[in-house]
């Protein structure tokens, strides 16, 4: 996918040194306005002495900024600018992508909305690039339709047979679906929810405080919750609620996208996985750190400071 970031910082907190270095450089430059004489000559006499050429402007000495330039380069080096190695993200193959399809009456009673949900799920499946994909369906209750699998054909057939009467009980409880996902993948016998991405494909019906709380719990456990908003709802049902889905997704550490933005959603998911990998202890195995290549530049910046002065 094209959404992988070209460059990432393994230790971005080192960038906090840069504004401090800039402030220190400005302070030193002002202090060097008249060189070492600034502390022993009356300030009112300084402009006249400079006009007469009796005092030099210490700000013009390039050696003033060299230590700060070296410090800035060191901070950049320590921040760890890096690029993913080939296959760095793909090796995290056990992190599942879980599709949660809303089969509540507001979706299944309208053939367009149901078709949109099926098309969205099929598109995400095609963009998974070999990542294991699981599927859940929910209405008043939630069910695991398929454990995470790389068998795209099996899931495609399952998506195609979803119908109005698939769910035995009508309703709309995304909170139950999120809670079940947490239990299935984060329980003692599960693979662990950390690293998983859950995508709700829904019109936003039933999305309330409980669902937002469940999404936040999943984020606390290391998962991310995303959403694809269906544009249609059945006649007589409340209109689609993209704002509620966006709130839920943000609480789950993800974001919400329109149905026709499935590719953009998968790009964001891929970028989030890359960033997550960069924060782990084994990041050195998955990324090539270019920080060491900046260290010689910092040394070159300091080199003129060691020259002999006459």
Secondary structure in CASP SS format (residue, H / E / C, confidence):
PFRMAT SS
TARGET T0000
AUTHOR 0000-0000-0000
METHOD secondary structure of the structure
MODEL  1
X C 1.00
X C 1.00
X C 1.00
X C 1.00
X C 1.00
X C 1.00
X C 1.00
X E 1.00
X E 1.00
X C 1.00
X C 1.00
X H 1.00
X H 1.00
X H 1.00
X H 1.00
X H 1.00
X H 1.00
X H 1.00
X H 1.00
X H 1.00
X H 1.00
X H 1.00
X H 1.00
X H 1.00
X H 1.00
X H 1.00
X H 1.00
X H 1.00
X H 1.00
X H 1.00
X H 1.00
X H 1.00
X H 1.00
X H 1.00
X H 1.00
X H 1.00
X H 1.00
X H 1.00
X H 1.00
X C 1.00
X C 1.00
X C 1.00
X H 1.00
X H 1.00
X H 1.00
X H 1.00
X H 1.00
X H 1.00
X H 1.00
X H 1.00
X H 1.00
X C 1.00
X C 1.00
X C 1.00
X C 1.00
X C 1.00
X C 1.00
X H 1.00
X H 1.00
X H 1.00
X C 1.00
X C 1.00
X H 1.00
X H 1.00
X H 1.00
X H 1.00
X H 1.00
X H 1.00
X H 1.00
X H 1.00
X H 1.00
X H 1.00
X H 1.00
X H 1.00
X H 1.00
X H 1.00
X H 1.00
X H 1.00
X C 1.00
X C 1.00
X E 1.00
X E 1.00
X E 1.00
X E 1.00
X C 1.00
X C 1.00
X C 1.00
X C 1.00
X C 1.00
X C 1.00
X C 1.00
X C 1.00
X C 1.00
X C 1.00
X C 1.00
X C 1.00
X E 1.00
X E 1.00
X E 1.00
X E 1.00
X E 1.00
X E 1.00
X C 1.00
X C 1.00
X H 1.00
X H 1.00
X H 1.00
X H 1.00
X C 1.00
X C 1.00
X H 1.00
X H 1.00
X H 1.00
X H 1.00
X H 1.00
X H 1.00
X H 1.00
X H 1.00
X H 1.00
X H 1.00
X H 1.00
X H 1.00
X H 1.00
X H 1.00
X H 1.00
X H 1.00
X C 1.00
X C 1.00
X C 1.00
X C 1.00
X C 1.00
X C 1.00
X E 1.00
X E 1.00
X E 1.00
X E 1.00
X E 1.00
X E 1.00
X C 1.00
X C 1.00
X C 1.00
X E 1.00
X E 1.00
X E 1.00
X E 1.00
X E 1.00
X E 1.00
X E 1.00
X E 1.00
X C 1.00
X C 1.00
X H 1.00
X H 1.00
X H 1.00
X H 1.00
X H 1.00
X H 1.00
X H 1.00
X H 1.00
X H 1.00
X C 1.00
X C 1.00
X C 1.00
X C 1.00
X C 1.00
X C 1.00
X C 1.00
X C 1.00
X C 1.00
X C 1.00
X C 1.00
X C 1.00
X C 1.00
X H 1.00
X H 1.00
X H 1.00
X H 1.00
X H 1.00
X H 1.00
X H 1.00
X H 1.00
X H 1.00
X H 1.00
X H 1.00
X H 1.00
X H 1.00
X C 1.00
X C 1.00
X C 1.00
X C 1.00
X C 1.00
X C 1.00
X C 1.00
X C 1.00
X C 1.00
X C 1.00
X E 1.00
X E 1.00
X E 1.00
X E 1.00
X E 1.00
X E 1.00
X C 1.00
X C 1.00
X C 1.00
X C 1.00
X C 1.00
X C 1.00
X H 1.00
X H 1.00
X H 1.00
X H 1.00
X H 1.00
X H 1.00
X H 1.00
X H 1.00
X H 1.00
X H 1.00
X H 1.00
X H 1.00
X C 1.00
X C 1.00
X C 1.00
X E 1.00
X E 1.00
X E 1.00
X E 1.00
X E 1.00
X E 1.00
X C 1.00
X C 1.00
X C 1.00
X C 1.00
X C 1.00
X C 1.00
X C 1.00
X C 1.00
X C 1.00
X C 1.00
X C 1.00
X C 1.00
X H 1.00
X H 1.00
X H 1.00
X H 1.00
X H 1.00
X H 1.00
X H 1.00
X H 1.00
X H 1.00
X H 1.00
X C 1.00
X C 1.00
X C 1.00
X C 1.00
X E 1.00
X E 1.00
X E 1.00
X H 1.00
X H 1.00
X H 1.00
X H 1.00
X H 1.00
X H 1.00
X H 1.00
X H 1.00
X H 1.00
X H 1.00
X H 1.00
X H 1.00
X H 1.00
X H 1.00
X H 1.00
X H 1.00
X H 1.00
X H 1.00
X H 1.00
X H 1.00
X C 1.00
X C 1.00
X C 1.00
X C 1.00
X H 1.00
X H 1.00
X H 1.00
X H 1.00
X E 1.00
X E 1.00
X E 1.00
X C 1.00
X H 1.00
X H 1.00
X H 1.00
X H 1.00
X H 1.00
X H 1.00
X H 1.00
X H 1.00
X H 1.00
X H 1.00
X H 1.00
X H 1.00
X H 1.00
X H 1.00
X H 1.00
X H 1.00
X C 1.00
X C 1.00
X C 1.00
X C 1.00
END
